[in-house]
Amino acid sequence: MSRHPSVGRAIGAGVFLLSTVGPLAAQGLMATHGEVLLACGDDVPGVPGAVIYPGFHLLAFDNPTIDLDGTVLFRGGMQSGTGPVDDGNRHAYFLGRSGGDLHIVVRGGEPAPGCPPGTVLGGAVGSVGMSAFPRLSPAGGLLFFQSAIYDPINPANTPASSDTALFWGPPGGVLLLAREGAAVPFAPGTTWSSFLQKVYYTHVCANGQVLFTATLGGAASGSNAVMVTGLPGALQPVLRKGDPYPFGGVVVPVSPFEPLNVLGQLNASGQVLHDIKSSSGELAIGIWTLGVDTLVARDGQQAPGLPAGVVFADDDLAVNSGCFNAAGQTAIVAGLSGAGVTAANDQALYVGGIGGIAPLLRRGDAAPGLPGITWGAVDPATVVIDDDGDLAFVAGLGGAVTTADDSGLWLGQAGDLACIAREGDLVPGLLPSANGPWRFGQFGSGLTVRPYLVRRRALLFQNPVTDGVATRTLMFGYTPARGLILLLDDADTFTTGQGTAAWTIATQFGSPNSSDGTPAWMNANGDFVCKLVLGAPCNGAIVRGHLGSLVGTPSSVPVSGGVTHTLSIDVGPAHGFELYVVLASSLGTRPGFPSPLGPQHVPLVYDPFWTQMSLELANSALWPNSVGVTDQDGVPFGGPAGFTLPPGFPSLLGTTLYHAVVTLDGNLVSTFVSEPSAVLLH
């Protein structure tokens, strides 16, 4: 691709900018760049006189989810007695990117789609109500959720045997997917009995395909639990209790506390990762593809890649719910037994899929980059894999270690694994206390929240830190360009409608949204959303942030114009004193296009209008400081870039605009391309 002449003109503008302005210090804390979407005690959007439950975060909010465009979905609770709010309609699903465009898409008390007239969502007082775990497809804007249903005029129409249902579809066009008591389409003589609500049971992928687990009634007998996938009108079973197990016996629940499965994961191509157990007690991991189920690991099998006689130990296959990507790759932590296995080498971490799995590491082997140190045990609950095939996990360390440095957080692939944070390392971004410097505490062993990994090796995690006397648990991020970043200090505060309050806890769950290979609350572009527990006077809030080199805030701006969407650029010291150019597109981020100036891939769909205009109007009032030069830290001289829409363009209502930043060296060869950042014109 040839170099566009506009690029040369834009670079010239950046050189001029370097000669006229001074440096600006980099910023990276979530407290600085985070956005509060809604907080305890805030007015409810669209419900005059109503407020979000003010006194207790558990009644106000559940954990949120986010899609690839950065749109957030969560269940919120209103205080009964404020405005038109009662126990039947106090829960609602909120959708939006920021406080400016946040709105209710589904509310208790509304007519239940696809159900007889008079039936409403939410159920009677004391019922399960609307699920705390609604799902949002990674792309396409599809909702998937469970709700109790109730006929307040004729309760006999919604008896206990038919008072819950699953719903699916776009906001404003939600359809009934399945109702308790209705016939199961693929199992004659049976009915839906219950739909399980735990976070790892329900998923929806980019094409709208769902995954859920249900129990059955009617003529189900010993086959009364099933894992289901598909689209409305085309649901089919993945796994059913009582089915023949491939190596003898029948399928039974994997745990006495579950009706069928614990692991369930759906990817972009519709494959399903699941656990399975036989009536003889054998545990296995399977991948279901278009009706064909393939077991990729099972108790007692020869461990691939290890000496003959080394086998997978009984009941010791562990797959985390986030370990499945769009290519069908998974990561499996397996206990080992058999020939030559001792307590020093009795575990391995495997990576692979239907085509086979291979060991990435084995306990007792040399740990890369750490002379004299060996692998200890990998914490199964911390293993994650992204769509690029990169893994992150916590592992113990052996050999030349002490109890003060025998664990670490690892990132990478086979042949390219690195310990990015180790117990005992100095913590970036924290000044020493009176007791001394702050160092990372132990990783794993129940002391840390598992890491969260998305594409481009962007990693977010919480971990204890200690000064030798006091211990605190803080939130950190990592990107290859910026290294370790302190995202949340326990001294950080957030301003809400009720005042300023300090962060105390970030509640998260790792259940994946689906095909992005990401957790439900962090997308592949590095946008994330948390429920933060705050101190007085607020108590709790839904807060969004971004991990990467291009942070855009606020995440939505009014189409009436005049509000600047600030683009904070930090490409790291490796790209200090380089030229940078901000590009735009309204056509999305995938598949993107090759950089015309180097080997990188630009994560924007080339847009003949917006991409060209972002070059032609660089450093104008529309895109201030969008071309320039970075300082020694990789932050633009002259402050952040931005996008400011002028008044007079109402036709752009609903447009999502995506930006990315490209850096270039003195030869005008591109050296780095950031992740995309999006803004909605509402």
Helices and strands as residue ranges (DSSP letters): H 5-18, H 30-33, E 35-39, H 57-60, E 65-66, E 72-77, E 91-96, E 103-107, E 120-121, E 135-136, E 143-150, G 155-157, G 160-162, E 164-169, E 175-179, E 190-195, E 203-204, E 210-218, E 225-231, E 234-240, E 251-252, E 264-266, E 272-278, E 283-289, E 292-298, E 310-318, E 330-338, E 347-353, E 356-362, E 373-378, G 380-382, E 384-385, E 391-399, E 407-413, E 416-422, E 439-440, E 452-454, G 455-457, E 458-466, E 471-479, E 483-488, E 493-496, E 499-507, E 527-534, E 540-546, E 550-553, E 556-557, E 564-569, G 573-575, E 579-585, E 593-594, E 601-602, H 610-616, E 627-629, E 641-644, G 650-652, E 656-664, E 670-673, E 677-681
